[in-house]
Amino acid sequence: MQKWEYVTVPLIEHATQEILNNWGEDGYELVTVLQGPQGIVAYLKRPKG
């Protein structure tokens, strides 16, 4: 069974693409983006191990 590790990342509107690309280079895949109480948050995952 595949195991995952997750991370939540606050997004800055003028740097969203750069932030997501940096996490993508580390193997993370974007799951969703939600508006939270502190601003916009990206939820990402990557295979564990």
N, C-alpha and C positions, 0 to 999 in steps of 0.2 A: 504494500500500500504506500502510495506517495505521501510524504510528509512535507509540510510547508513551513516557512518562517515568514512573518508579516512585519510590516513597518507602516507607521502613519507619518505623513510628511506635510507640514504646512506649506501652502503654495502662495507665492508672491505673484500677483497678477502680471507684472511686467517681465517675469523670469520663469514662467510656468514651463515652457518648452525646455529650457536649459536644465531646470531642476529635474524634470522627468527623464530627460536624456541621460543625465548623470546617474540616476538610479537604475535606468535600463542597462547602462554599461556594466553595472555591478550585478546584473542578472535578474533584476526585479521586473515584474510585469504589473501594469496598472490594473487594479480590480475595479475601483470606483472613485469618484470624487464627490464629496458632500460638503455642504455648508454647515460648519460647526459654530459654536458660540464664539470662538476666537477667530473665525475666518474660514477660508476654504482649505479643506484637508484632503490629501490623496491617500488612498489605501493601496498598498502594493504587496506583492507576494513573490517568493522564489522557492524553488525546490530546496529542501533542507538536506544537508549532507555535503 
